[in-house]
Amino acid sequence: MHHLCAMMMQKYVFFRISHPTKDEKIFKSKQKAMSERKLRFAIFGNVYQAKKSMSIQKVLSFLSERGARVSIDKEYHRFLVDDQHIDMPGCEVFEGDAFDADFVISMGGDGTFLKAAARVGSKSIPIVGVNMGRLGFLADISPAEIESSLRSIYKGDFQLEEHAVLCVDCPEAPIPGNPFALNDIAVLKRDNASMISIRTCVNGEYLATYQADGLVVSTPTGSTAYSLSNGGPIVAPQAGVICLTPVAPHSLNVRPLVLPDDSIVTVSVESRTHQFLVAIDGRSEKCSEGVTLTIRKAAYPVRIIKRHGQKYFSTLREKMQWGVDLRK
């Protein structure tokens, strides 16, 4: 009987009708909406190297053909018009953080990307990083990939990564400017000063007093920046941690430390000059000893657009030249 049933089953072909899931429907709806409506783009760029602005015309031409609304940072706009003599009809100009957009485009390198991220702040606008020089960890789209990457954005065909941000607070003497950092916040001695003493606590518990030139508190994103140059660990971007990396410590026993990213780090500094520096993603501000700095994870992430198929470890391997024979 079972043999007969099996023979009868072979005579038929069965089809399973696959209905799209709710998430698939939402994604397709967003894709359609994105391809039909006019998108808004805010553009930041490097104003110090002329060669890094060459591809902006390709970007503007692509967006113009699709009727996009384009706004350009005032300083970058002046550089393009006055120094590079690029005509940009129809482009709006903004200053500071007085802009709104669906996407932000950063034209430059990782430094330009960090400045763009600082200006985006808590707006949650996804950032596209176009690297006009060498391959970067943040700005990782090459000039040759600009049009295909923008085309993917219009199709909704991209990955969106959320990267943690740090915030520094000093109630006794508020630090000027933006207190948020995508890469790192560093406490450093001044240029010609002796090493400083950095008393450090984690969640209110005393950790150590670092006798060093400084202390770097970094996100996973910033682990390949200043922290790495001081012997800190490389951390995958989506790991939920922060790193404490001493700068030129007096004792060789002092090592980098990895903490959960919900940790609250407080530091106070003693210095012979009675002053020290706080560097927020490379932007330095003077501070006087006697104040307490509180560093914690910010309430918002930075959203970064990545192309499908783009792998972090591939970029890491290429950037670090792992496996490359340098003897040639």
C-alpha positions as CSV (number, residue, x, y, z in Angstrom):
1,M,0.0,0.0,0.0
2,H,2.8,2.4,0.9
3,H,4.6,1.5,-2.3
4,L,1.5,2.3,-4.3
5,C,1.0,5.7,-2.6
6,A,4.7,6.5,-3.4
7,M,4.2,5.7,-7.0
8,M,1.1,7.9,-7.2
9,M,2.9,10.8,-5.5
10,Q,5.5,10.8,-8.2
11,K,2.9,11.7,-10.8
12,Y,2.2,15.0,-9.1
13,V,4.2,18.2,-8.7
14,F,3.4,20.2,-5.6
15,F,3.8,24.0,-5.4
16,R,3.9,26.1,-2.2
17,I,2.6,29.6,-2.6
18,S,4.9,31.9,-0.7
19,H,3.3,35.0,0.7
20,P,5.5,38.0,1.6
21,T,6.0,38.6,5.3
22,K,5.0,41.8,7.0
23,D,8.7,43.0,7.1
24,E,9.1,42.3,3.4
25,K,6.0,44.3,2.6
26,I,7.2,47.2,4.6
27,F,10.7,47.1,3.0
28,K,9.2,47.0,-0.5
29,S,6.9,49.8,0.3
30,K,9.9,51.9,1.5
31,Q,11.8,51.0,-1.6
32,K,9.0,52.2,-3.8
33,A,8.5,55.4,-1.8
34,M,12.2,56.2,-1.9
35,S,12.4,55.7,-5.6
36,E,9.4,57.9,-6.3
37,R,9.9,60.9,-4.0
38,K,12.5,63.6,-4.2
39,L,15.2,62.9,-1.6
40,R,17.0,65.6,0.4
41,F,20.8,65.4,0.7
42,A,23.1,67.5,2.9
43,I,26.8,67.6,1.8
44,F,29.9,68.2,3.8
45,G,33.5,68.2,2.3
46,N,37.2,68.6,2.8
47,V,38.1,72.2,2.2
48,Y,41.9,71.9,2.4
49,Q,42.7,69.5,-0.5
50,A,41.5,70.5,-4.0
51,K,41.8,66.9,-5.3
52,K,39.3,65.7,-2.7
53,S,36.6,67.9,-4.3
54,M,36.9,66.6,-7.8
55,S,34.1,64.1,-7.5
56,I,31.6,66.5,-6.2
57,Q,30.5,67.4,-9.7
58,K,29.7,63.7,-10.3
59,V,27.5,63.7,-7.2
60,L,25.7,66.9,-8.0
61,S,25.0,65.8,-11.6
62,F,23.6,62.5,-10.4
63,L,21.3,64.1,-7.8
64,S,20.3,66.9,-10.2
65,E,19.1,64.3,-12.8
66,R,16.8,62.8,-10.1
67,G,15.4,66.2,-8.9
68,A,17.0,65.8,-5.4
69,R,17.0,68.7,-3.1
70,V,20.7,69.5,-2.2
71,S,22.1,71.5,0.6
72,I,25.8,72.2,1.1
73,D,27.7,73.2,4.2
74,K,28.6,77.0,3.9
75,E,32.3,76.5,4.3
76,Y,32.5,73.7,1.7
77,H,30.2,75.7,-0.7
78,R,32.5,78.7,-0.5
79,F,35.5,76.5,-1.2
80,L,33.9,74.9,-4.2
81,V,32.6,78.2,-5.7
82,D,35.5,80.6,-4.9
83,D,38.5,78.3,-5.0
84,Q,37.5,75.5,-7.4
85,H,35.2,77.7,-9.6
86,I,32.5,75.0,-9.6
87,D,29.0,76.2,-10.6
88,M,26.3,74.9,-8.4
89,P,22.9,76.2,-9.4
90,G,19.9,75.2,-7.3
91,C,22.0,74.2,-4.3
92,E,21.0,75.6,-0.9
93,V,23.5,76.6,1.7
94,F,23.4,75.9,5.4
95,E,25.5,76.8,8.4
96,G,26.1,74.9,11.6
97,D,23.5,72.2,12.3
98,A,20.7,74.2,10.6
99,F,19.8,71.6,8.1
100,D,17.5,68.7,7.5
101,A,17.9,65.8,5.1
102,D,17.2,62.2,4.3
103,F,20.9,61.5,3.8
104,V,24.2,63.2,4.5
105,I,27.1,62.8,2.1
106,S,30.7,63.3,3.5
107,M,33.2,64.0,0.8
108,G,36.8,63.6,2.1
109,G,38.3,61.1,4.5
110,D,37.6,59.8,8.0
111,G,38.3,63.3,9.5
112,T,35.7,64.9,7.3
113,F,33.3,62.1,8.2
114,L,33.8,62.7,12.0
115,K,33.0,66.4,11.5
116,A,29.9,65.6,9.5
117,A,28.8,63.1,12.2
118,A,29.3,65.8,14.9
119,R,27.1,68.2,12.9
120,V,24.4,65.5,12.3
121,G,24.3,64.9,16.1
122,S,21.1,63.4,17.3
123,K,19.2,64.0,14.0
124,S,19.6,60.3,13.1
125,I,20.3,61.1,9.5
126,P,22.2,58.2,7.8
127,I,25.7,59.3,6.5
128,V,27.4,58.2,3.3
129,G,31.2,58.4,3.5
130,V,32.9,59.0,0.2
131,N,36.7,58.7,0.5
132,M,38.7,60.9,-1.8
133,G,42.1,59.6,-0.6
134,R,43.1,56.3,0.8
135,L,40.7,53.7,2.0
136,G,39.1,54.6,5.3
137,F,37.2,52.8,8.0
138,L,34.3,55.3,8.0
139,A,34.5,56.9,4.6
140,D,34.8,53.7,2.6
141,I,33.1,54.4,-0.8
142,S,35.7,55.2,-3.5
143,P,35.1,57.9,-6.2
144,A,34.5,55.1,-8.8
145,E,31.7,53.8,-6.6
146,I,29.8,57.0,-6.1
147,E,27.2,56.6,-8.8
148,S,26.5,53.0,-8.0
149,S,26.2,53.7,-4.3
150,L,23.8,56.6,-4.9
151,R,21.8,54.4,-7.2
152,S,21.6,51.8,-4.4
153,I,20.3,54.4,-2.0
154,Y,17.5,55.3,-4.4
155,K,16.6,51.6,-4.6
156,G,16.8,51.2,-0.8
157,D,19.4,48.6,-1.4
158,F,21.9,49.2,1.5
159,Q,22.7,48.3,5.0
160,L,22.3,50.7,7.9
161,E,24.8,50.3,10.8
162,E,24.4,52.1,14.1
163,H,27.6,53.1,15.8
164,A,27.9,54.1,19.5
165,V,28.8,57.6,20.5
166,L,30.5,58.9,23.6
167,C,29.6,62.0,25.6
168,V,31.7,64.0,28.0
169,D,30.3,66.2,30.7
170,C,32.0,68.7,33.1
171,P,29.5,70.5,35.4
172,E,32.2,72.7,37.1
173,A,33.5,74.1,33.8
174,P,31.4,73.2,30.7
175,I,33.6,72.2,27.7
176,P,33.1,74.5,24.7
177,G,31.6,73.1,21.5
178,N,30.2,69.7,20.8
179,P,30.7,67.2,23.7
180,F,30.0,64.1,21.6
181,A,32.5,61.8,19.9
182,L,32.1,58.9,17.4
183,N,35.7,57.8,17.8
184,D,37.2,58.8,21.2
185,I,37.5,61.2,24.1
186,A,41.1,61.7,25.3
187,V,42.5,63.3,28.4
188,L,46.0,64.5,27.6
189,K,48.9,66.5,28.9
190,R,49.7,69.8,27.3
191,D,52.5,70.0,24.7
192,N,55.5,70.7,26.8
193,A,54.2,69.5,30.2
194,S,55.3,66.6,32.3
195,M,53.1,63.5,32.6
196,I,49.8,63.9,34.4
197,S,48.0,61.9,37.1
198,I,44.6,60.7,36.0
199,R,42.4,59.4,38.8
200,T,39.8,57.1,37.2
201,C,36.6,55.6,38.5
202,V,34.2,53.2,36.8
203,N,30.5,53.4,38.0
204,G,31.7,55.2,41.1
205,E,34.3,52.5,42.0
206,Y,38.0,53.6,42.0
207,L,39.9,51.9,39.2
208,A,43.4,53.4,39.1
209,T,45.5,56.6,39.0
210,Y,47.3,56.6,35.6
211,Q,50.7,58.3,35.6
212,A,50.8,58.9,31.9
213,D,50.7,61.4,29.0
214,G,47.0,60.7,28.7
215,L,44.1,58.3,28.7
216,V,41.9,57.5,25.6
217,V,38.3,56.4,26.1
218,S,37.2,55.0,22.8
219,T,34.1,53.4,21.1
220,P,34.5,50.3,19.0
221,T,34.5,52.5,16.0
222,G,37.4,54.5,17.5
223,S,39.4,51.4,18.4
224,T,41.3,51.6,15.1
225,A,42.1,55.3,15.7
226,Y,44.1,57.0,18.5
227,S,43.6,54.1,20.8
228,L,45.2,51.6,18.4
229,S,48.3,53.8,18.0
230,N,48.8,53.5,21.8
231,G,48.5,49.7,21.9
232,G,44.7,49.4,22.4
233,P,42.7,46.5,21.1
234,I,40.9,46.4,17.8
235,V,37.2,46.0,18.5
236,A,34.4,45.1,16.0
237,P,32.1,48.1,15.4
238,Q,29.0,46.4,16.8
239,A,30.5,45.2,20.0
240,G,28.9,46.8,23.0
241,V,32.0,48.0,24.8
242,I,34.2,51.0,25.5
243,C,38.0,50.9,25.8
244,L,40.4,52.7,28.2
245,T,43.8,53.0,26.7
246,P,46.6,54.8,28.5
247,V,49.0,57.1,26.5
248,A,52.7,56.4,27.2
249,P,52.1,55.2,30.8
250,H,55.0,55.4,33.3
251,S,54.5,51.8,34.4
252,L,54.6,48.9,31.9
253,N,52.1,47.0,34.1
254,V,49.4,49.4,33.0
255,R,47.3,47.9,30.2
256,P,44.2,48.8,28.1
257,L,40.9,47.8,29.7
258,V,37.7,46.9,28.0
259,L,34.4,47.8,29.7
260,P,30.7,47.3,29.0
261,D,29.3,50.3,27.1
262,D,26.9,51.2,29.9
263,S,29.8,52.0,32.2
264,I,30.2,55.5,33.5
265,V,33.8,56.6,33.6
266,T,34.9,59.6,35.7
267,V,38.3,61.2,35.7
268,S,40.1,63.9,37.5
269,V,43.5,65.2,36.6
270,E,46.5,66.6,38.5
271,S,49.2,68.4,36.5
272,R,52.3,70.4,37.3
273,T,51.0,73.1,34.9
274,H,47.5,72.9,36.6
275,Q,46.0,72.4,33.1
276,F,45.4,69.6,30.7
277,L,43.6,69.0,27.4
278,V,40.4,67.2,26.5
279,A,40.4,66.0,22.9
280,I,36.9,65.1,21.5
281,D,37.4,63.3,18.2
282,G,40.7,65.2,17.8
283,R,39.3,68.7,18.7
284,S,41.2,69.9,21.8
285,E,40.0,72.1,24.5
286,K,41.9,73.4,27.6
287,C,40.7,72.3,31.1
288,S,42.0,73.2,34.6
289,E,42.8,70.6,37.2
290,G,40.2,70.2,40.0
291,V,37.3,69.4,37.7
292,T,35.7,66.0,37.2
293,L,35.0,64.7,33.7
294,T,32.2,62.2,33.3
295,I,32.3,60.1,30.1
296,R,29.4,57.8,29.1
297,K,27.7,56.4,26.1
298,A,25.4,59.0,24.4
299,A,21.7,58.5,24.1
300,Y,21.9,58.3,20.3
301,P,24.0,56.4,17.8
302,V,25.5,57.6,14.4
303,R,23.8,55.8,11.5
304,I,26.2,54.8,8.7
305,I,25.3,53.5,5.3
306,K,27.1,50.5,4.0
307,R,26.8,48.7,0.7
308,H,25.5,45.2,0.6
309,G,28.4,42.8,0.5
310,Q,30.8,45.3,2.2
311,K,32.6,43.5,5.0
312,Y,34.3,45.0,8.0
313,F,37.0,42.4,8.2
314,S,37.8,42.9,4.5
315,T,38.4,46.6,5.1
316,L,40.4,45.9,8.3
317,R,42.6,43.4,6.5
318,E,43.3,45.8,3.6
319,K,43.8,48.8,5.9
320,M,46.1,46.9,8.3
321,Q,47.9,45.1,5.4
322,W,47.4,41.8,7.1
323,G,48.9,39.0,5.0
324,V,50.8,41.4,2.7
325,D,54.4,40.6,2.1
326,L,56.2,43.9,2.6
327,R,59.6,42.5,1.8
328,K,59.2,43.1,-1.9
